[in-house]
């Protein structure tokens, strides 16, 4: 969900995350359990990975349109970070250790 800071109105709202098992059965836009927050960039992007479906996503901040997503090896349970590299490019990083990522099996 995004809130317009000037008016307090909800700018957009979408289910975040998915269930692969439900998608396979034709049930779409279910959302997924959330555990981490987003970051917003000056360029109008919102990055978030805080769902248990192991994905990192980029949304357009004005509309909520999904622009990009990738599957992570494990859950991204933390807020993403952004930094400017020496090469002048902006990078987005996230810790992807999953819940109990270090637990003994």
C-alpha positions as CSV (number, residue, x, y, z in Angstrom):
1,X,0.0,0.0,0.0
2,X,1.2,3.5,-0.7
3,X,-0.1,6.7,0.9
4,X,0.0,10.1,-0.6
5,X,2.0,12.1,2.0
6,X,0.4,15.4,0.9
7,X,-3.3,14.3,1.3
8,X,-3.1,11.1,3.4
9,X,-5.1,9.3,0.7
10,X,-4.2,5.8,-0.3
11,X,-2.4,6.1,-3.7
12,X,-2.5,2.4,-4.5
13,X,-3.0,-1.0,-2.8
14,X,-2.1,-4.4,-4.2
15,X,-1.6,-7.9,-2.7
16,X,2.1,-8.4,-2.2
17,X,3.5,-11.9,-2.9
18,X,2.1,-15.1,-4.2
19,X,1.7,-18.7,-3.5
20,X,3.2,-21.0,-6.2
21,X,0.9,-23.8,-5.2
22,X,-2.2,-21.7,-5.5
23,X,-1.0,-20.1,-8.8
24,X,-0.6,-23.6,-10.2
25,X,-4.3,-24.2,-9.4
26,X,-5.4,-20.9,-11.1
27,X,-5.8,-18.9,-7.9
28,X,-4.0,-15.5,-8.5
29,X,-3.1,-12.4,-6.5
30,X,-3.3,-14.1,-3.1
31,X,-0.6,-12.1,-1.4
32,X,1.9,-13.7,1.0
33,X,3.0,-13.4,4.6
34,X,5.1,-10.2,5.0
35,X,8.1,-9.8,7.2
36,X,10.2,-6.9,5.8
37,X,9.7,-3.4,4.7
38,X,10.4,-1.5,1.4
39,X,12.7,1.2,0.3
40,X,11.7,4.0,-2.0
41,X,14.2,5.7,-4.3
42,X,14.4,9.3,-5.6
43,X,13.8,7.8,-9.1
44,X,10.3,6.7,-8.2
45,X,10.9,3.0,-7.5
46,X,9.8,0.9,-4.5
47,X,11.9,-2.2,-3.8
48,X,10.6,-4.9,-1.4
49,X,11.3,-8.6,-0.7
50,X,9.7,-9.0,2.6
51,X,7.4,-12.0,1.7
52,X,7.8,-15.7,2.2
53,X,7.7,-16.4,-1.6
54,X,11.4,-15.7,-2.0
55,X,11.1,-12.8,-4.4
56,X,12.5,-9.3,-4.7
57,X,10.2,-6.8,-6.5
58,X,10.4,-3.3,-7.9
59,X,7.2,-1.2,-8.2
60,X,6.5,2.2,-9.7
61,X,5.9,4.4,-6.7
62,X,3.2,6.5,-8.3
63,X,1.0,3.7,-9.6
64,X,2.1,0.4,-7.8
65,X,2.7,-1.2,-11.2
66,X,5.1,-4.1,-10.9
67,X,8.1,-3.3,-13.0
68,X,10.5,-6.2,-12.2
69,X,10.8,-9.2,-10.0
70,X,13.4,-12.0,-9.4
71,X,13.4,-15.2,-7.4
72,X,15.8,-15.3,-4.5
73,X,17.5,-18.5,-3.2
74,X,15.8,-17.9,0.2
75,X,13.5,-15.4,1.8
76,X,14.5,-11.7,1.9
77,X,13.4,-11.0,5.5
78,X,15.0,-7.6,5.7
79,X,14.5,-4.2,4.2
80,X,16.6,-3.7,1.0
81,X,19.4,-1.1,0.9
82,X,20.6,1.1,-2.0
83,X,24.0,2.5,-2.6
84,X,25.9,4.3,-5.4
85,X,28.8,2.3,-6.7
86,X,32.2,3.7,-7.8
87,X,31.1,3.1,-11.3
88,X,28.3,5.7,-10.9
89,X,25.5,3.1,-11.0
90,X,22.9,2.7,-8.2
91,X,22.7,-0.8,-6.7
92,X,20.0,-2.5,-4.5
93,X,21.1,-5.2,-2.1
94,X,19.2,-7.4,0.4
95,X,20.2,-10.0,3.0
96,X,18.6,-13.2,1.8
97,X,19.2,-15.8,4.5
98,X,15.6,-16.8,5.0
99,X,13.9,-17.5,8.3
100,X,16.1,-19.7,10.5
101,X,18.6,-19.6,7.7
102,X,21.4,-20.7,10.1
103,X,19.4,-23.3,12.0
104,X,20.9,-26.8,12.1
105,X,18.9,-29.4,10.2
